[in-house]
């Protein structure tokens, strides 16, 4: 996992692969607070932004997940969200096996559990070996957020 703020991308992330740099540049160049929810292709189907609005929820209601085909760049345009994290290991208990069509598998828990707080203007790059539990209420109280998840095909890196 890589985390940072969108205002730092020019100085710190030049070493990332081109698709990741495209995703971060797209996030920096656009205002998402007024953009309608939906899918926005950045580079065909290889790099696609999903704009979404929802209310965070108690961490106990958030399901840990991982992907195989896509890297997530999760960016908070507005609000605050807690994202649980742990590395993908054989010690994790699979709750829902991998669904290739949806590119997701779910786990019973995060072990060992860590977490980051995303605030407006911050992002997390989550690779297939990063099990993550998004949509958590940062202070325990559900709150509205505007979030952009850019999906980047692993095979284009």
N, C-alpha and C positions, 0 to 999 in steps of 0.2 A: 504494500500500500504506500502511496505517495500522497501527502497532503500539502496544501498551500493556499495562498490567497491569489485571487485573479489578478490583482495589481502587481504581482511579482513575476508573472510568467515570462516577460521579456528577458529578464536578467538571469533567471535560474533554470529554465527548462529547455534551453537550446539543444541539449544532448538527447532529448527524448526522440523516439521515432516520429517520422512525418505525420502519421495519422493522429497521434496524441497531440502534437503541436497544432494541427488543424483544429482539433476539438477544443483545445484551450483558447486558441485565437477566436474561434466562433463564440465561446462563452464570454470572452472579454469584449468583443465587438458588438454584442447585442444586448438590448434591454428586454428582460423577460417578464417584468411585472405587468406589462400591458399586452404581451403576446398571448394569443389564445392557446389553450391546451392542445396538444397534438404532436405529431411527428414531423420533423424537419430534416430532410436529407442534407448532409454536409458534403459527403463524398459517396454518392450512390447509396447502396445498401451496406457498404463497408463502414461508414461512419454516419450515424443518425442520432439526432437530438430528440428527446421526448420531454416536452414541457408538461408539467403536471402541478396541480394544486390539491392539497389535502390537509387534513388535520392530523397532527402527530398523535400518538397513542401511548399508553403505558408500555414500558419496555417489556413487561411480561407478555404482552400481546403481539410482540414483533417476532417474526420467524426468521431464524438464521438461514441464509441462502448462499449458494455459490453457482457460478456459471462456468461453462467450458469453452463456448464459441466466441464469447464477447467479453471485453474489458469494459467495466463501468467507469465513467467519469461522473461522479455525483457532485452537483454544484447547487448551492443554496442561493437563490436570487433574492429571497425574502424569508424572514423568520429564522428559527433556530431548531436544530434537530440533533438528537443523539443517535449515533451509528455505532452499534456494537461490532466488534471485530475479533477474529482469531485466525491463526493459520489453518489451512486444510491439512488434517492429519487423519490417520486410520483410527484414532481414539474417538473421533466424533461419531455420534449415533445418528444415522440417516433416518429421518422421519418420512420423507417422500423421495423415492429414487429419482434419478436424473430423467428429465423429460426433454428429449432432444428437440422437439418442436418448439417448446417454450424456452429452451436453454436455461433450465433452472433445476436445482435439487434443493431440498430443504432438510434442515437438521433439527434435532431435539433441543440442542443448546450450544453455546459457545464455550469451548474449553481449551486453554484458559481464556477467560473473558477479558477483553480490553474494550475501550470505547473512546470515540472522539466526538467532539461537539462541532457540528458545522453551523456556522453563522452566515448571514448574508455576505456574499463575496468570497466564501471559502469553498474549496473542493477537495474531494478524495478520489484518487485513481485506484480502483480495486481490480486486481488481476484474478484469473481463475483460481489461484490458490489462496485468495483472501475470502474467507467466509465472513459475511457481513449481515447485520440485522438492522436495516434502515427503518425510518419513520418513528423513532423513539421520541417521546416527550422529554425535552432536555431538562426541565426542572420538575418533572413528574406531572405537570399539568398540560393536557393536550392544547395545541396552539396551531393556527394556520401557517402553512409554508407554501412558497413557490419554489419548485425544484426542477432542475433540468438534469436528466440522466442521458449522457451521450454514450451510446453503445458503439464500440469499436471492434470490428472483427479481428480475432486473434491471427487469422491466417493472412491478414494484410500487413502484419508487422515484419 
